[in-house]
């Protein structure tokens, strides 16, 4: 998903994710905390810590289904987390 995004867009995603995690009480410097929260919401998930680390660094973005879960963990909308823009309507 992040292949078509610029470095700046991925960097901005990483900033939003880290800030949202902090606001949700999850330390963005400890990927295992996000991984545990994710797995608690997605029983049976086989998500790797390296994947979570890539999200936090902005190297990659979660796929749509995973973005929904991460947004729930952060108490933000998936659209905002992905783009930085609020949806209208």
Secondary structure, 3 states (H helix, E strand, C coil): CHHHCCHHHHHHHHHHHHHHHHHCCCCCCCHHHHHHHHHHHCCCCCCCHHHHHHHHHCCCCCCHHHHHHHHHHHCCCHHHHHHCCCCCC
